[in-house]
């Protein structure tokens, strides 16, 4: 049975470069990353470190310049409904009702209308959205929109859910609730999740494993296994274990944020103030 | 309306343990009270107050316009603008009754409407598909846009002489002018509707399994629809401008011809009647577009962002 479960992601020595204003910029440099079937894995790092780029490689939106990206052992060639994607900007179709949004992927698959409706309503019921099936996205709050986004991505029964800072635009309270809803759905559907975030607590609370990335060009700086038991509860965030992990991750990310800021400051020509700018220099000033 | 109802938290399923840091805000929860002190009667009144106020303002603005016309012609105002020869509302009303005794006026109106419908209809059939293609595909853009960019600055009215030479009958050339007037607003707005599209929606559709063909029909067309309808509204306005001008210059029949003929014959009441008829027809046409738009896009009634 175990071998039949799908949703494995294998990224090996992947490098991504792009050209900006005639210069070649390396966004991701030599990254190895693996997600086992059913695993919840987060990528965390300073802004602009290429974590979204990695997610987009798996989604099929970005082709690696070199290296290999496999999904269930098959090279990724483009986007497909075997990988559900949840975007930060909700990305619901404003002209479709909540239910029609959820049905969209099934419609593309050619599922008959009556069956689509049943499946969509079942999923909406699980997310507590059935009462809003005929509403349009503009009538929903941010948290509700993102629940629809998750349900829509799950509707085609993907083997993995790819989430790009999905709760970044939500307020703290809604976000906490959404994290629990996501954990519940993940356990129920038994799929893998690749989750991009810059929120340390969020990544610990949700994940089995966390990849910490360096500032651009993005590399894997550390890989941390979260030993907290499941199901996770909000009380766990006060255990010494959790706090220890937060401290560990904060230290790792602080180094990288300073490095990222250091290079920006240097580009801005601030070195003229007599401060030695760079990871060290900023740290001394701060 | 919608800002008020956000039952998000009410419906979040089970297991929601409040974040300990936030628990001390218990008092805040009780602070949210329903509106008290209003009887159902007062509530109903407050519900009607806003639309009633709007309706009053509408009536006031229309009455003001009528009053200027009425008193201007009654006292023959003359201060730079001259009401000396302007027909009174009564004259125009009499004229309306008079022209309806024969079917000449009705025929003119019918012909103008037919020209608008055919010119505008052909413009929709051509400009929307072309706009979608140009907006979506670089090759279509590179192939077609140079021609359109060269032709676009020429006003439809400037085409009148050429159009008469170009087309076999006068009738077709007037329809062509009408078509031309509405073609470019519809085309440009459709293109803009596609290019200004939120790319994340295309990505979302892609990873939900939409191929190019389905993407076009299920995502790009509905996504561009609000902008297309903006184009239709603008296009309809320009179509009327072009039609009336064409009828006045080259015309036989039509409301524009009726109005110009009245001017030549120094029939003041008929001039005003022609103008009012054109106004009413234009209003009806843009109303029809709005109606079709709200039927086709029920979602768009839920966002009126800039309105205060």
Contacts between the chains, C-beta under 8 A, distances in Angstrom:
chain1	res1	chain2	res2	distance
A	59	B	203	7.9
A	59	B	207	5.8
A	60	B	206	7.9
A	60	B	207	7.1
A	61	B	203	6.2
A	61	B	206	7.8
A	61	B	207	8.0
A	78	B	206	7.7
A	79	B	203	7.2
A	79	B	206	4.2
A	79	B	207	4.0
A	80	B	207	6.8
A	80	B	209	6.4
A	81	B	207	6.9
A	81	B	208	5.7
A	81	B	209	3.7
A	83	B	207	6.5
A	84	B	207	7.2
A	85	B	203	7.4
A	85	B	204	7.0
A	85	B	207	4.5
A	87	B	200	5.5
A	87	B	203	7.3
A	87	B	204	6.5
A	89	B	198	7.8
A	89	B	200	5.4
A	91	B	198	7.6
A	91	B	200	4.5
A	91	B	201	5.8
A	91	B	203	7.3
A	91	B	204	4.3
A	92	B	204	8.0
A	93	B	201	6.3
A	93	B	204	7.6
A	93	B	205	7.8
A	93	B	219	6.9
A	93	B	222	7.4
A	93	B	223	7.6
A	94	B	299	5.6
A	94	B	300	8.0
A	94	B	303	8.0
A	95	B	222	4.3
A	95	B	223	7.0
A	95	B	225	7.1
A	95	B	297	6.7
A	95	B	299	5.1
A	95	B	300	8.0
A	96	B	222	7.9
A	96	B	299	7.7
A	97	B	299	8.0
A	104	B	205	7.3
A	104	B	208	5.4
A	104	B	210	7.9
A	104	B	218	7.5
A	105	B	208	3.8
A	105	B	209	5.7
A	107	B	218	7.6
A	108	B	205	7.9
A	108	B	208	5.8
A	108	B	209	4.0
A	108	B	210	5.0
A	108	B	211	7.9
A	108	B	214	6.0
A	108	B	218	7.8
A	109	B	209	5.9
A	126	B	13	7.8
A	127	B	13	7.6
A	128	B	11	4.3
A	128	B	12	6.0
A	128	B	13	4.6
A	129	B	11	7.3
A	131	B	11	6.9
A	136	B	298	7.6
A	136	B	299	4.3
A	136	B	302	5.4
A	137	B	299	7.9
A	138	B	2	7.4
A	138	B	299	6.7
A	138	B	302	4.4
A	138	B	303	4.8
A	139	B	2	4.9
A	139	B	302	5.5
A	141	B	6	4.4
A	141	B	8	4.6
A	143	B	8	4.8
A	143	B	12	7.9
A	144	B	8	5.3
A	152	B	208	7.3
A	153	B	208	7.8
A	156	B	208	6.5
A	156	B	209	6.5
A	172	B	19	7.7
A	173	B	9	7.8
A	173	B	19	6.8
A	173	B	22	6.5
A	174	B	8	6.8
A	174	B	9	7.7
A	176	B	19	5.4
A	177	B	9	7.1
A	177	B	12	5.0
A	177	B	16	5.6
A	180	B	15	6.0
A	180	B	16	6.9
A	181	B	12	6.9
A	181	B	13	7.0
A	184	B	13	7.7
A	184	B	15	7.4
A	233	B	17	6.8
A	234	B	17	5.1
A	234	B	19	6.1
A	234	B	20	7.5
A	235	B	17	7.5
A	235	B	20	7.9
A	238	B	20	7.4
